[in-house]
Amino acid sequence: MDGFRLDGKTAVITGAAMGIGFGISEAFVSAGANTFLVDRDGEALRAAAGKLEGRGTKVSIFEIDLTD
């Protein structure tokens, strides 16, 4: 994804703890976006954030079940 940059932007990603949501989170972080990860599984969410931190962007998490 050469040329696709999101430096200085913030992305909110739901279902971010695993699967497609985590893959999207990785792509946004790689593109330079700060990310706000949202998922209902707090343990998996913290693990996902741990994998993404330290790549030069800010990673924040919010544990919530959006069906409530």
C-alpha positions in Angstrom: 0.0 0.0 0.0 2.7 2.4 -1.0 1.5 6.0 -1.0 -1.4 5.2 1.4 -0.6 7.3 4.5 -2.8 8.3 7.4 -0.3 10.2 9.4 -2.0 12.5 11.9 -5.4 10.8 11.4 -7.3 8.7 13.9 -9.2 5.6 13.0 -11.9 3.9 15.1 -12.0 0.2 14.4 -14.8 -2.0 15.9 -14.2 -5.7 16.3 -10.5 -4.9 16.5 -9.4 -7.7 18.9 -9.1 -10.4 16.3 -9.7 -11.6 12.7 -10.5 -9.1 10.0 -10.8 -6.3 12.6 -7.3 -6.9 13.8 -6.0 -7.1 10.3 -7.6 -3.7 9.5 -6.1 -2.3 12.7 -2.6 -3.5 11.6 -3.1 -1.8 8.2 -4.1 1.5 9.7 -1.2 1.5 12.2 1.2 0.6 9.3 -0.2 3.6 7.4 0.6 5.9 10.3 -2.9 6.3 11.9 -3.5 6.6 15.6 -6.0 3.9 16.3 -8.9 3.5 18.7 -9.6 -0.2 19.1 -13.1 -1.2 20.1 -14.2 -4.8 21.1 -16.3 -6.6 23.7 -13.5 -9.0 24.6 -11.3 -7.0 26.9 -8.6 -9.6 27.3 -8.2 -10.1 23.5 -8.4 -6.3 23.0 -5.5 -5.7 25.4 -3.5 -8.4 23.6 -4.2 -6.8 20.2 -3.2 -3.4 21.5 0.0 -4.9 22.9 0.9 -6.3 19.4 0.3 -2.9 17.8 2.0 -0.6 20.3 5.5 0.6 19.7 5.1 1.2 16.0 5.1 5.0 16.2 1.4 5.6 16.5 -0.9 5.9 19.5 -3.1 2.9 20.2 -6.1 3.3 22.6 -8.7 0.7 23.6 -12.4 0.8 24.5 -14.1 -2.4 25.8 -17.8 -2.3 25.0 -20.5 -4.5 23.5 -22.0 -2.4 20.8 -25.2 -4.5 20.7 -26.1 -3.1 24.2 
